[in-house]
Amino acid sequence: MSRRKFLDLAIVGGTSLLLGCSSVQRNIEREILDDASLHTLVLDFDGTLTNIEEEAKGYAEGFCNGLGRELGLSQGELETYWNEARTKVLRNPEKYGWELEGIIVASATSDPIVICNPIADEIFAKLGRTFSQKERRALFGKLYLQNYQKMSESFKEGADDFLVDVYNLFEGRVYIVTNSSVGNVRKKMSHLPSDHSRIPIIGGAKKYVIVNSWETIPETEMVLGLERPVFLRRQYYGEILDRIMQEQKIDAQRIAVVGDIWELDLALPQYLGMSIGFMPHQTTPQFERDVVANYRRGFISDILEEVYKNLNGRIK
């Protein structure tokens, strides 16, 4: 997508931030966006269509036990340290995040898999154990690979009907865009009662990867309730969204994106002026809920039936 196109569509936190445009142009753009009818739907998969808390129970248990073995802890010691650390992380969700190359790319408490890493870091600190970045990455990578296969399969209530209904509502203009592999997602979806093979799945979206050299949009933005910046230059994800817009021959305001982690799934679409549907978890930080609630083209829904109703109300 061209730099001009990205800048012309930029919206932040419900307030137009059209760089290089006058206040009159901003008001015109805001009215256009508010009046735009939705045309295409983009869905995240894990945690959006699935019960990630249920699916990740085996992973979290395996990660915890594996960590205990690596640190030489008894089961009792491990449980004590783990529970104390988890409570501390959940008490201060804004402080902890999924860190890659020194950058926090998502809040740790937004995901039951990601939260395992800061819990481990707190245990390291409690025990006085120090690791280099290379050693830390290697250990977490090892624990991830050992335990990812323990993930179960659990769809959210009504997932099958929801996919049928939104496919009909958008007349087939529905995509699944996920960090997971196409094969894994397709296999899970094949277990649903209905045939959803017509829905394109775009895997390996790398929504967590920040590309600093992607200068078409600002590097970061600040949101209320969060002291650290939110990084926007998720180029791989942005290029997928751009490809969908080109394929459908539409602009950003005609797209709705639904996801369960605001920073990964929705921050960039929101900046671009897309409609966003947010499905938070019990441990989702409050700032994520607030930033969506204050965005005029955003909505928050706890169940898929409500997501459908919100989307239906935005199609004219």
Buried (B, 14 or more C-beta within 10 A) or exposed (E): BEEEBBBBBBBBBBEBBBEEBEEEEBEBBBEEBEEBEBBBBBBBBBBBBBBBBBBBBBBBEBBBBBBBEEBEBEEEBBEBBBEBBBEBBBEEBBBBBBBBEEBBBBBBBBBBBBBBBBBBBBBBEEEEEEBEEEEBEEBBEEBBEBBBEBBEEBBBEBBBBBBBBBBEBBEEBBBBBBBBEBEBBBEBBEEBEEEBEEBBBBBEBBBBBBBEEBEBBBEEBEBEEBEBBBBBBBBBBBBBBBEBBEEBEBBBBBBBBBBBBBBBBBBBBBBBBBBBBBBBBEBBBEBBBBBBEEBEBBBBBEEBBBBBEBBEEBEE
